[in-house]
Amino acid sequence: MLTLGEVHTGLLQNSSSLSLENTAQLLDFLVGQRVRRSERPIAYAVSPDQLTGIDCRLPAGSGRGTRGVGTVVSHAAVTGGHVLQGSTYTRLDRAASNRRLIWSHYLARPGWVETIGKVDLRDVARGFLGPTYQPQTLNLGAISARLIDAVQKSPRLDRRPPFRTKRTRLRWAVLPAADPGTEPHGKFRIESDTLRSLELTAPQEVVPALVEFCEDLALHDWLLTTLLSLIEFSLTGPGTRNQKIDRLRPAIDCLLHLWMPAARLDESVLPVWQDLEHRPGFTRQWQTSVTRIRDQVTLSTIALLEAPSR
């Protein structure tokens, strides 16, 4: 069995942070379905799961396509009233029959895609995690992007974000561990400015917790990427020190308080975070960047205090 997913992360198109109540209303897509939300350790809300039916070829590193039929699960989430995510995932399993069945069969297994014909799941994982999309194959990213776009078009948003930034994408796959007692572990790669990939190996019983882990990783990767971009734009651009500090203000107001890696995660997946903290060292780089911002603010304050009064 193989699990595939893709998470898109971006800035909510609103001039100020949304309250948790307004966020819940924003994500209230489905009548009769509840928006899950929490206030601690940070405001967080996630929409009800949506199912999308698919019938297409699966990506493959070898280029040999296998047909997959079933459904994928997607939802949107907002963290801290500022950061929006669209997450889509599914599990792959070999079909008992070598032909397509009626849709009621697949709807009875929500979040599963059955493969028709011979399939090498590791080959599918290689194809899915590759840096380029294979045309006319399973595209979970398109579903995540569509979900984010739908939220961003809501009339509840004023579409005046405090700063401009790119979306990031985390494409991930979970391969089954040979030993059920194996701790989850993975390989994280930066494929481009906006695309990351994560190949995980883990027992199948921790897959639901790994879905949340991948969303948490995508969130903190976006925060770090965005903060570094704002620092480069603000401190290397022209202008006085005060003007540079003004350009850093959105980072101070919107981002710095959101850094809480693994705060909501199940203990079973914490070893993966610990590996990432060792290398590449997300929190270490974040803290270095925050210190740089605070040093600039301190120098600006000292300069103002030392300036002669008029």
Backbone as numpy.savetxt, mean C-alpha at the origin, in Angstrom:
# Nx Ny Nz CAx CAy CAz Cx Cy Cz
-0.54 -23.39 -3.27 -1.38 -22.19 -3.27 -0.50 -20.94 -3.27
-0.92 -19.94 -4.02 -0.18 -18.69 -4.16 -1.13 -17.53 -3.91
-0.66 -16.51 -3.20 -1.46 -15.31 -2.95 -0.78 -14.13 -3.63
-1.55 -13.35 -4.38 -1.04 -12.19 -5.09 -1.81 -10.94 -4.65
-1.12 -9.80 -4.61 -1.80 -8.57 -4.24 -1.05 -7.34 -4.73
-1.75 -6.24 -4.79 -1.12 -4.96 -5.15 -1.82 -3.84 -4.37
-1.00 -2.99 -3.75 -1.49 -1.88 -2.95 -1.02 -0.57 -3.58
-1.95 0.35 -3.82 -1.62 1.70 -4.29 -1.83 2.67 -3.13
-0.91 3.61 -2.98 -0.96 4.55 -1.86 -0.74 5.96 -2.37
-1.55 6.90 -1.88 -1.41 8.28 -2.30 -2.02 9.24 -1.29
-1.91 10.50 -1.59 -2.42 11.55 -0.71 -3.90 11.79 -1.00
-4.71 11.81 0.03 -6.12 12.12 -0.12 -6.26 13.55 -0.64
-7.09 13.72 -1.65 -7.21 15.02 -2.30 -8.13 15.95 -1.52
-7.63 16.37 -0.35 -8.38 17.30 0.49 -7.41 18.24 1.17
-7.84 19.47 1.41 -6.92 20.48 1.94 -6.56 20.26 3.40
-7.39 19.53 4.13 -7.14 19.29 5.55 -7.42 17.84 5.89
-7.00 17.44 7.06 -7.23 16.08 7.50 -8.73 15.83 7.72
-9.21 14.68 7.26 -10.61 14.33 7.49 -10.77 13.73 8.88
-11.86 14.08 9.53 -12.17 13.43 10.80 -12.51 11.97 10.56
-12.45 11.17 11.59 -12.74 9.74 11.44 -14.18 9.52 11.00
-15.10 10.35 11.49 -16.50 10.23 11.08 -16.67 10.53 9.60
-16.04 11.60 9.12 -16.13 11.94 7.70 -15.42 10.91 6.83
-14.33 10.34 7.34 -13.63 9.29 6.60 -14.52 8.07 6.45
-15.23 7.71 7.51 -16.13 6.56 7.43 -17.24 6.79 6.41
-17.75 8.01 6.34 -18.77 8.33 5.34 -18.19 8.28 3.92
-16.95 8.70 3.78 -16.27 8.68 2.48 -16.14 7.26 1.95
-15.89 6.32 2.85 -15.63 4.93 2.46 -16.87 4.05 2.53
-18.02 4.63 2.76 -19.26 3.87 2.89 -19.82 3.57 1.50
-19.22 2.59 0.82 -19.58 2.27 -0.56 -20.83 1.41 -0.67
-20.93 0.41 0.19 -21.93 -0.63 0.01 -23.03 -0.52 1.06
-24.25 -0.47 0.59 -25.40 -0.38 1.50 -25.47 -1.65 2.36
-25.61 -1.45 3.66 -25.72 -2.58 4.56 -24.40 -3.17 5.02
-23.29 -2.63 4.51 -21.97 -3.10 4.91 -21.29 -2.04 5.76
-20.62 -2.46 6.82 -20.05 -1.53 7.78 -18.62 -1.15 7.43
-18.30 0.13 7.58 -16.92 0.60 7.45 -16.21 0.32 8.78
-15.12 -0.42 8.72 -14.36 -0.71 9.94 -13.44 0.49 10.24
-13.39 0.87 11.50 -12.56 2.03 11.85 -12.02 1.89 13.26
-10.93 2.59 13.51 -10.32 2.60 14.83 -9.64 3.95 15.04
-9.51 4.34 16.29 -8.88 5.62 16.62 -7.47 5.46 17.14
-7.10 4.29 17.63 -5.80 4.09 18.24 -5.07 2.92 17.59
-3.77 3.02 17.41 -2.91 4.15 17.84 -3.00 5.38 16.93
-3.73 5.24 15.79 -3.92 6.37 14.90 -5.23 6.16 14.15
-5.86 7.25 13.75 -7.15 7.16 13.06 -7.01 6.33 11.78
-7.89 5.36 11.63 -7.81 4.44 10.50 -9.20 3.94 10.17
-9.53 3.90 8.88 -10.83 3.39 8.44 -10.64 2.62 7.15
-11.39 1.52 7.01 -11.28 0.68 5.80 -12.68 0.35 5.31
-12.86 0.43 4.01 -14.16 0.20 3.40 -14.52 -1.28 3.44
-15.80 -1.61 3.23 -16.17 -3.03 3.09 -15.46 -3.64 1.88
-15.20 -4.93 1.95 -14.57 -5.63 0.82 -15.51 -5.66 -0.38
-14.92 -5.50 -1.56 -15.65 -5.63 -2.81 -15.07 -6.79 -3.60
-15.91 -7.51 -4.30 -15.46 -8.61 -5.14 -15.54 -8.22 -6.61
-14.52 -8.60 -7.36 -14.49 -8.38 -8.81 -14.23 -9.72 -9.49
-15.08 -10.09 -10.41 -14.89 -11.34 -11.14 -13.85 -11.19 -12.23
-13.01 -12.20 -12.40 -11.99 -12.16 -13.45 -11.98 -13.49 -14.21
-11.65 -13.41 -15.48 -11.44 -14.57 -16.34 -10.39 -14.15 -17.36
-9.13 -14.52 -17.10 -8.04 -14.01 -17.94 -6.82 -14.91 -17.80
-5.80 -14.60 -18.59 -4.53 -15.30 -18.44 -3.80 -14.77 -17.21
-2.99 -15.60 -16.63 -2.18 -15.21 -15.49 -0.78 -14.85 -15.98
-0.13 -13.86 -15.36 1.23 -13.52 -15.76 2.17 -14.69 -15.47
3.27 -14.76 -16.21 4.24 -15.84 -16.00 5.62 -15.36 -16.40
6.61 -15.71 -15.59 7.98 -15.33 -15.93 8.44 -15.95 -17.22
7.97 -17.14 -17.52 8.37 -17.84 -18.75 7.61 -17.35 -19.96
6.55 -16.55 -19.72 5.72 -16.09 -20.83 4.60 -17.04 -21.18
4.56 -18.21 -20.56 3.50 -19.18 -20.84 2.30 -18.86 -19.97
1.23 -18.46 -20.58 0.05 -18.02 -19.83 -0.86 -19.18 -19.45
-1.42 -19.13 -18.26 -2.42 -20.09 -17.79 -3.70 -19.34 -17.48
-4.82 -19.92 -17.79 -6.09 -19.26 -17.56 -6.49 -19.32 -16.09
-7.01 -18.21 -15.58 -7.51 -18.17 -14.21 -8.91 -17.59 -14.19
-9.79 -18.19 -13.39 -11.17 -17.74 -13.27 -11.53 -17.68 -11.79
-12.18 -16.59 -11.39 -12.59 -16.48 -9.99 -12.85 -15.04 -9.61
-12.59 -14.71 -8.36 -12.85 -13.36 -7.87 -11.64 -12.85 -7.09
-11.50 -11.52 -7.09 -10.46 -10.86 -6.29 -11.15 -9.93 -5.30
-10.48 -9.68 -4.18 -11.01 -8.84 -3.11 -10.30 -7.50 -3.13
-11.05 -6.42 -2.95 -10.43 -5.10 -2.89 -11.13 -4.24 -1.85
-10.39 -3.31 -1.28 -10.97 -2.32 -0.36 -10.09 -1.09 -0.35
-10.66 0.00 0.13 -9.94 1.27 0.28 -9.78 1.56 1.76
-8.69 2.25 2.10 -8.43 2.59 3.51 -7.84 3.99 3.58
-8.13 4.68 4.67 -7.59 6.03 4.91 -6.94 6.02 6.29
-5.70 6.49 6.36 -4.96 6.56 7.61 -4.68 8.01 7.98
-4.98 8.36 9.23 -4.68 9.70 9.71 -5.43 10.82 9.00
-6.50 10.48 8.28 -7.26 11.50 7.56 -6.55 12.07 6.36
-5.36 11.54 6.01 -4.56 12.11 4.92 -4.17 11.11 3.84
-3.90 9.85 4.20 -3.31 8.90 3.25 -4.35 7.89 2.82
-4.52 7.76 1.51 -5.52 6.87 0.92 -4.82 5.67 0.27
-5.38 4.49 0.50 -4.84 3.28 -0.12 -5.95 2.48 -0.80
-5.59 1.86 -1.92 -6.44 0.89 -2.58 -5.71 -0.44 -2.61
-6.31 -1.47 -2.06 -5.64 -2.76 -1.92 -6.48 -3.85 -2.57
-5.83 -4.69 -3.39 -6.52 -5.78 -4.08 -5.66 -7.04 -3.97
-6.31 -8.16 -3.71 -5.55 -9.41 -3.58 -6.44 -10.60 -3.89
-5.82 -11.75 -4.13 -6.54 -12.98 -4.37 -5.63 -14.16 -4.11
-6.22 -15.33 -3.90 -5.46 -16.57 -3.76 -5.68 -17.44 -5.00
-4.62 -18.08 -5.43 -4.68 -18.96 -6.58 -4.65 -20.42 -6.13
-5.51 -21.22 -6.75 -5.57 -22.64 -6.44 -5.86 -23.39 -7.73
-5.37 -24.62 -7.82 -5.64 -25.43 -9.01 -7.09 -25.89 -9.01
-7.75 -25.76 -10.16 -9.15 -26.15 -10.27 -9.28 -27.67 -10.28
-10.35 -28.16 -9.69 -10.60 -29.60 -9.71 -11.00 -30.06 -11.11
-11.64 -29.16 -11.87 -12.07 -29.47 -13.22 -11.16 -28.75 -14.22
-10.99 -29.32 -15.39 -10.13 -28.71 -16.41 -10.94 -27.84 -17.37
-12.05 -27.32 -16.90 -12.87 -26.44 -17.72 -13.51 -25.39 -16.82
-13.97 -24.32 -17.45 -14.63 -23.28 -16.67 -16.00 -23.74 -16.20
-16.34 -23.40 -14.95 -17.63 -23.76 -14.38 -18.54 -22.54 -14.33
-19.77 -22.71 -13.87 -20.70 -21.58 -13.80 -20.25 -20.62 -12.70
-20.66 -19.34 -12.81 -20.16 -18.31 -11.90 -20.54 -18.57 -10.45
-21.65 -19.23 -10.21 -22.04 -19.49 -8.83 -20.98 -20.31 -8.10
-20.26 -21.15 -8.83 -19.18 -21.93 -8.22 -18.08 -21.02 -7.70
-17.70 -20.03 -8.50 -16.61 -19.13 -8.11 -17.07 -18.13 -7.04
-18.32 -17.71 -7.11 -18.84 -16.78 -6.10 -18.93 -17.44 -4.73
-19.03 -18.76 -4.72 -19.06 -19.47 -3.45 -17.69 -19.51 -2.78
-16.64 -19.11 -3.51 -15.27 -19.05 -2.96 -14.73 -17.64 -3.16
-15.26 -16.66 -2.44 -14.82 -15.27 -2.66 -13.33 -15.10 -2.35
-12.65 -14.38 -3.25 -11.23 -14.12 -3.06 -10.33 -15.23 -3.55
-10.87 -16.15 -4.34 -10.08 -17.25 -4.90 -10.16 -17.22 -6.43
-9.04 -17.51 -7.06 -8.98 -17.69 -8.50 -8.49 -19.10 -8.77
-9.23 -19.84 -9.57 -8.86 -21.21 -9.89 -8.16 -21.25 -11.25
-7.06 -21.97 -11.30 -6.29 -22.07 -12.54 -6.77 -23.27 -13.35
-6.91 -23.07 -14.64 -7.37 -24.12 -15.55 -6.18 -24.58 -16.38
-5.85 -25.84 -16.28 -4.69 -26.37 -16.99 -3.46 -26.39 -16.09
-2.34 -26.81 -16.65 -1.10 -26.91 -15.88 -0.61 -25.51 -15.51
-0.06 -25.41 -14.31 0.43 -24.10 -13.86 1.61 -24.31 -12.93
2.60 -23.45 -13.07 3.74 -23.39 -12.16 3.56 -22.12 -11.34
3.18 -22.26 -10.07 2.85 -21.10 -9.26 4.06 -20.18 -9.05
5.25 -20.74 -8.96 6.44 -19.89 -8.82 6.68 -19.09 -10.09
6.38 -19.68 -11.23 6.51 -18.96 -12.51 5.50 -17.83 -12.57
4.28 -18.07 -12.07 3.26 -17.01 -12.01 3.73 -15.88 -11.10
4.30 -16.23 -9.93 4.79 -15.20 -9.00 5.88 -14.36 -9.65
6.80 -15.00 -10.39 7.87 -14.25 -11.06 7.28 -13.29 -12.09
6.30 -13.76 -12.84 5.69 -12.90 -13.85 4.93 -11.74 -13.23
4.23 -12.01 -12.12 3.44 -10.97 -11.47 4.33 -9.90 -10.85
5.45 -10.31 -10.25 6.33 -9.37 -9.55 7.30 -8.66 -10.49
7.30 -9.01 -11.74 8.20 -8.36 -12.68 7.90 -6.87 -12.79
8.91 -6.06 -13.17 8.73 -4.60 -13.20 7.79 -4.10 -14.29
7.49 -4.93 -15.29 6.61 -4.50 -16.37 5.35 -5.36 -16.39
4.23 -4.72 -16.71 2.95 -5.42 -16.79 2.88 -6.22 -18.08
2.44 -7.45 -17.99 2.24 -8.29 -19.16 0.83 -8.07 -19.69
0.69 -7.58 -20.91 -0.64 -7.23 -21.45 -1.60 -8.41 -21.42
-2.85 -8.08 -21.17 -3.96 -9.04 -21.20 -3.77 -10.17 -20.19
-3.17 -9.84 -19.05 -3.07 -10.80 -17.94 -3.69 -10.17 -16.70
-3.78 -10.95 -15.64 -4.36 -10.48 -14.38 -3.69 -9.17 -13.95
-4.50 -8.14 -13.75 -3.98 -6.80 -13.41 -4.67 -6.31 -12.14
-4.15 -6.71 -11.00 -4.73 -6.28 -9.73 -4.52 -4.80 -9.50
-3.43 -4.24 -10.04 -3.16 -2.82 -9.88 -4.22 -1.94 -10.50
-4.79 -2.38 -11.62 -5.84 -1.59 -12.27 -7.07 -1.49 -11.36
-7.38 -2.56 -10.64 -8.52 -2.54 -9.73 -8.25 -1.62 -8.54
-7.03 -1.68 -8.00 -6.67 -0.79 -6.89 -6.72 0.67 -7.32
-6.19 0.96 -8.52 -6.19 2.33 -9.03 -7.60 2.84 -9.25
-8.47 1.98 -9.78 -9.86 2.38 -10.02 -10.57 2.69 -8.71
-10.27 1.92 -7.68 -10.88 2.15 -6.38 -10.44 3.49 -5.78
-9.13 3.78 -5.87 -8.63 5.07 -5.39 -9.26 6.22 -6.16
-9.34 6.08 -7.48 -9.93 7.14 -8.30 -11.38 7.41 -7.90
-12.12 6.35 -7.60 -13.52 6.51 -7.20 -13.62 7.30 -5.90
-12.72 7.02 -4.95 -12.75 7.76 -3.68 -12.35 9.22 -3.91
-11.33 9.45 -4.71 -10.85 10.81 -4.92 -11.89 11.70 -5.63
-12.82 11.10 -6.33 -13.85 11.88 -7.04 -15.05 12.21 -6.14
-15.01 11.79 -4.90 -16.14 12.03 -4.00 -16.37 13.53 -3.80
-17.62 13.97 -3.80 -17.91 15.39 -3.53 -17.59 15.79 -2.09
-17.29 14.83 -1.23 -16.90 15.15 0.15 -15.49 15.73 0.22
-14.73 15.61 -0.86 -13.36 16.12 -0.89 -13.31 17.42 -1.68
-12.48 18.37 -1.23 -12.39 19.65 -1.94 -11.34 19.65 -3.05
-10.57 18.55 -3.16 -9.55 18.38 -4.19 -8.53 19.51 -4.20
-8.16 19.97 -3.01 -7.10 20.97 -2.86 -6.07 20.43 -1.86
-5.27 19.44 -2.29 -4.32 18.82 -1.36 -3.26 19.81 -0.91
-2.69 19.63 0.28 -1.69 20.57 0.80 -0.38 20.54 0.02
-0.12 19.49 -0.71 1.07 19.41 -1.57 0.83 18.34 -2.62
1.69 18.31 -3.63 1.56 17.34 -4.70 2.60 16.23 -4.52
2.16 15.02 -4.76 3.07 13.89 -4.64 2.56 12.74 -5.50
3.45 11.81 -5.80 3.09 10.67 -6.64 2.51 9.54 -5.80
1.69 8.72 -6.45 1.27 7.47 -5.84 2.42 6.46 -5.93
2.45 5.55 -4.97 3.37 4.43 -5.05 2.57 3.14 -5.14
3.22 2.10 -5.67 2.58 0.79 -5.83 3.46 -0.27 -5.20
2.85 -1.14 -4.41 3.55 -2.30 -3.87 2.87 -3.55 -4.43
3.64 -4.29 -5.20 3.15 -5.54 -5.78 3.75 -6.68 -4.97
2.91 -7.57 -4.44 3.42 -8.59 -3.54 2.86 -9.98 -3.85
3.63 -10.99 -3.43 3.22 -12.37 -3.61 3.66 -13.19 -2.40
2.81 -14.13 -2.00 3.14 -15.03 -0.89 3.18 -16.46 -1.41
4.36 -17.06 -1.35 4.55 -18.46 -1.73 4.46 -19.32 -0.47
3.92 -20.52 -0.57 3.78 -21.37 0.62 5.13 -21.86 1.12
5.29 -21.87 2.43 6.50 -22.40 3.05 6.44 -23.92 3.08
7.58 -24.56 2.86 7.62 -26.02 2.87 7.34 -26.57 4.26
7.81 -25.86 5.29 7.61 -26.27 6.68 6.57 -25.36 7.33
5.46 -25.91 7.83 4.42 -25.06 8.45 4.94 -24.21 9.61
6.03 -24.61 10.23 6.57 -23.85 11.36 7.53 -22.75 10.96
7.73 -22.55 9.67 8.67 -21.53 9.19 8.17 -20.12 9.49
9.04 -19.26 9.97 8.66 -17.85 10.16 8.53 -17.17 8.80
7.57 -16.27 8.64 7.46 -15.54 7.38 8.72 -14.73 7.10
9.15 -14.71 5.85 10.29 -13.90 5.46 10.10 -13.47 4.02
10.80 -12.40 3.63 10.58 -11.89 2.29 11.74 -11.09 1.74
11.63 -10.76 0.44 12.62 -9.96 -0.26 11.92 -8.72 -0.82
12.34 -7.55 -0.37 11.75 -6.28 -0.78 12.66 -5.64 -1.82
12.09 -5.16 -2.91 12.87 -4.53 -3.96 12.21 -3.23 -4.40
13.04 -2.22 -4.69 12.56 -0.97 -5.29 12.77 -1.08 -6.79
11.68 -1.24 -7.53 11.77 -1.45 -8.97 11.89 -0.14 -9.74
11.26 0.93 -9.23 11.32 2.24 -9.89 10.95 3.30 -8.85
10.79 4.55 -9.31 10.43 5.63 -8.38 9.10 5.36 -7.69
8.22 4.62 -8.35 6.87 4.44 -7.81 6.49 2.98 -7.59
7.29 2.04 -8.05 6.93 0.62 -7.96 7.89 -0.12 -7.04
7.31 -0.89 -6.11 8.07 -1.77 -5.23 7.49 -3.18 -5.37
8.33 -4.17 -5.07 7.85 -5.55 -5.09 8.31 -6.26 -3.82
7.51 -7.22 -3.40 7.81 -7.97 -2.18 7.43 -9.43 -2.42
8.43 -10.30 -2.34 8.20 -11.73 -2.46 8.32 -12.35 -1.08
7.23 -12.95 -0.61 7.16 -13.52 0.73 7.05 -15.03 0.67
7.60 -15.68 1.68 7.41 -17.11 1.89 6.87 -17.29 3.30
5.74 -17.99 3.42 5.10 -18.08 4.73 4.11 -19.24 4.75
3.80 -19.76 5.94 2.72 -20.74 6.07 1.38 -20.10 5.68
0.50 -20.89 5.14 -0.75 -20.34 4.62 -1.65 -19.76 5.70
-1.53 -20.23 6.94 -2.42 -19.72 7.98 -2.15 -18.26 8.34
-0.98 -17.72 7.97 -0.69 -16.32 8.29 -0.96 -15.39 7.11
-1.49 -15.91 6.01 -1.73 -15.07 4.83 -2.66 -13.89 5.15
-3.79 -14.07 5.88 -4.62 -12.89 6.19 -3.85 -11.80 6.92
-2.97 -12.18 7.84 -2.16 -11.18 8.54 -1.16 -10.53 7.61
-0.67 -11.29 6.60 0.29 -10.73 5.65 -0.37 -9.71 4.72
-1.67 -9.87 4.45 -2.37 -8.86 3.66 -2.29 -7.50 4.36
-2.56 -7.50 5.67 -2.48 -6.26 6.45 -1.03 -5.77 6.54
-0.09 -6.71 6.63 1.32 -6.32 6.66 1.71 -5.58 5.39
1.30 -6.10 4.24 1.67 -5.47 2.96 1.05 -4.07 2.85
-0.16 -3.90 3.34 -0.77 -2.57 3.33 -0.02 -1.62 4.26
0.43 -2.12 5.40 1.19 -1.30 6.34 2.55 -0.94 5.76
3.19 -1.90 5.11 4.48 -1.63 4.46 4.31 -0.59 3.36
3.27 -0.74 2.54 3.03 0.22 1.46 2.81 1.63 2.01
2.07 1.72 3.13 1.83 3.02 3.76 3.14 3.68 4.18
3.99 2.93 4.87 5.22 3.53 5.41 6.27 3.76 4.32
6.24 2.93 3.28 7.12 3.20 2.15 6.71 4.50 1.47
5.40 4.73 1.32 4.92 5.99 0.72 5.29 7.18 1.60
5.11 7.05 2.90 5.46 8.15 3.80 6.94 8.51 3.66
7.81 7.51 3.67 9.24 7.77 3.56 9.59 8.36 2.20
9.04 7.79 1.14 9.31 8.29 -0.20 8.86 9.74 -0.35
7.68 10.04 0.17 7.13 11.39 0.06 7.93 12.38 0.89
8.31 11.98 2.10 9.10 12.87 2.95 10.45 13.20 2.30
11.12 12.20 1.76 12.41 12.44 1.11 12.25 13.37 -0.09
11.16 13.20 -0.84 10.91 14.07 -1.99 10.66 15.51 -1.55
9.88 15.70 -0.49 9.61 17.04 0.01 10.89 17.71 0.54
11.73 16.94 1.22 12.98 17.49 1.73 13.87 17.95 0.58
13.98 17.10 -0.44 14.83 17.47 -1.59 14.29 18.72 -2.29
12.99 18.77 -2.49 12.38 19.92 -3.16 12.54 21.18 -2.32
12.37 21.06 -1.01 12.36 22.24 -0.15 13.75 22.78 0.11
14.69 21.90 0.42 16.00 22.36 0.88 16.99 22.62 -0.24
16.77 22.03 -1.39 17.71 22.26 -2.49 17.22 23.35 -3.45
15.99 23.80 -3.28 15.46 24.84 -4.15 15.94 26.22 -3.74
15.68 27.21 -4.55 16.10 28.59 -4.24 15.28 29.18 -3.11
15.81 30.26 -2.52 15.06 30.97 -1.49 15.81 31.06 -0.19
15.29 31.87 0.70 15.88 32.02 2.02 15.57 30.80 2.88
16.23 30.73 4.05 15.97 29.61 4.95 14.50 29.58 5.38
13.93 30.76 5.65 12.52 30.80 6.05 11.61 30.29 4.95
11.94 30.63 3.71 11.13 30.16 2.59 11.23 28.63 2.45
12.41 28.10 2.70 12.58 26.65 2.63 11.80 25.96 3.74
11.80 26.56 4.93 11.03 25.98 6.03 9.54 26.01 5.70
9.09 27.08 5.07 7.67 27.16 4.68 7.30 26.02 3.72
8.24 25.67 2.83 7.96 24.58 1.90 7.93 23.22 2.60
8.59 23.14 3.76 8.57 21.90 4.53 7.34 21.78 5.44
6.60 22.87 5.57 5.47 22.87 6.50 4.46 21.75 6.23
4.12 21.43 4.95 3.17 20.33 4.73 3.65 19.00 5.31
4.97 18.76 5.23 5.49 17.52 5.80 5.32 17.50 7.31
5.58 18.64 7.93 5.44 18.73 9.38 3.99 18.58 9.80
3.08 19.21 9.06 1.67 19.19 9.43 0.99 17.85 9.12
1.37 17.21 8.00 0.59 16.08 7.49 1.24 14.71 7.65
2.56 14.65 7.75 3.23 13.36 7.63 3.90 12.86 8.91
4.59 13.76 9.63 5.50 13.29 10.68 4.81 12.46 11.76
3.55 12.76 12.06 2.87 12.05 13.14 2.28 10.71 12.69
2.40 10.38 11.41 1.79 9.16 10.90 2.70 7.94 10.97
3.96 8.13 11.32 4.92 7.02 11.29 4.73 6.11 12.50
4.07 4.97 12.28 3.86 3.98 13.34 3.91 2.58 12.74
5.07 2.15 12.27 5.15 0.84 11.60 4.77 -0.31 12.53
4.00 -1.24 11.95 3.60 -2.48 12.62 2.71 -2.27 13.83
2.14 -1.07 14.01 1.35 -0.79 15.21 0.06 -1.61 15.25
-0.48 -1.97 14.10 -1.76 -2.71 14.08 -1.59 -4.17 13.65
-0.36 -4.64 13.51 -0.13 -5.95 12.90 -0.16 -7.09 13.92
-0.51 -8.26 13.41 -0.48 -9.46 14.21 0.97 -9.87 14.49
1.22 -10.44 15.64 2.57 -10.81 16.03 3.20 -11.83 15.08
2.38 -12.60 14.40 2.91 -13.66 13.52 3.72 -13.10 12.35
3.49 -11.83 11.97 4.21 -11.26 10.82 5.27 -10.25 11.23
5.46 -10.05 12.51 6.47 -9.08 12.97 7.89 -9.44 12.54
8.25 -10.73 12.41 9.60 -11.04 11.92 9.92 -10.43 10.56
8.91 -10.28 9.70 9.16 -9.68 8.39 9.52 -8.20 8.55
8.80 -7.50 9.44 9.12 -6.09 9.69 10.51 -5.95 10.29
10.85 -6.86 11.18 12.17 -6.79 11.79 13.28 -6.95 10.77
13.06 -7.82 9.77 14.04 -7.97 8.69 14.17 -6.68 7.89
13.04 -6.04 7.59 13.07 -4.80 6.82 13.69 -3.65 7.61
13.52 -3.67 8.92 14.14 -2.64 9.75 15.66 -2.81 9.80
16.10 -4.06 9.63 17.55 -4.29 9.58 18.13 -3.84 8.25
17.46 -4.16 7.17 17.88 -3.76 5.83 16.68 -3.80 4.92
16.26 -2.69 4.35 17.00 -1.42 4.18 16.95 -0.46 5.37
16.17 -0.71 6.40 16.16 0.18 7.56 15.23 1.36 7.39
13.92 1.08 7.29 12.94 2.14 7.06 12.95 3.19 8.18
12.82 2.73 9.42 12.72 3.67 10.53 14.00 4.48 10.71
15.14 3.84 10.50 16.42 4.56 10.61 16.47 5.72 9.61
16.06 5.47 8.38 16.07 6.53 7.37 15.02 7.59 7.68
13.86 7.17 8.19 12.82 8.12 8.56 13.30 9.05 9.67
13.88 8.49 10.71 14.34 9.30 11.84 15.45 10.27 11.42
16.33 9.83 10.53 17.36 10.72 10.02 16.75 11.90 9.27
15.72 11.63 8.48 15.05 12.70 7.72 14.31 13.66 8.65
13.64 13.11 9.67 12.92 13.96 10.62 13.91 14.84 11.38
15.04 14.28 11.76 16.07 15.06 12.45 16.57 16.19 11.57
16.72 15.92 10.30 17.17 16.98 9.38 16.17 18.13 9.32
14.89 17.79 9.27 13.85 18.83 9.25 13.89 19.64 10.54
13.98 18.97 11.66 13.99 19.68 12.94 15.24 20.56 13.08
16.35 20.10 12.54 17.56 20.93 12.58 17.36 22.21 11.76
16.70 22.09 10.63 16.45 23.27 9.81 15.52 24.24 10.53
14.49 23.69 11.18 13.57 24.55 11.94 14.31 25.24 13.08
15.17 24.51 13.76 15.95 25.08 14.87 16.86 26.21 14.38
17.56 25.98 13.27 18.45 27.01 12.73 17.67 28.24 12.31
16.47 28.02 11.75 15.65 29.15 11.35 15.20 29.96 12.57
14.84 29.24 13.65 14.42 29.92 14.87 15.57 30.72 15.49
16.76 30.11 15.51 17.92 30.81 16.04 18.22 32.07 15.24
18.11 31.97 13.92 18.37 33.12 13.07 17.38 34.26 13.37
16.12 33.89 13.59 15.12 34.92 13.91 15.40 35.58 15.26
15.83 34.78 16.24 16.11 35.33 17.56 17.34 36.23 17.55
18.30 35.90 16.68 19.52 36.70 16.62 19.40 37.91 15.73
18.35 37.97 14.93 18.20 39.10 14.00 17.96 40.38 14.82
18.61 41.48 14.44 18.41 42.72 15.17 16.99 43.24 15.04
16.46 43.68 16.14 15.09 44.24 16.12 15.09 45.59 15.43
14.02 45.90 14.78 13.91 47.19 14.07 12.87 48.07 14.74
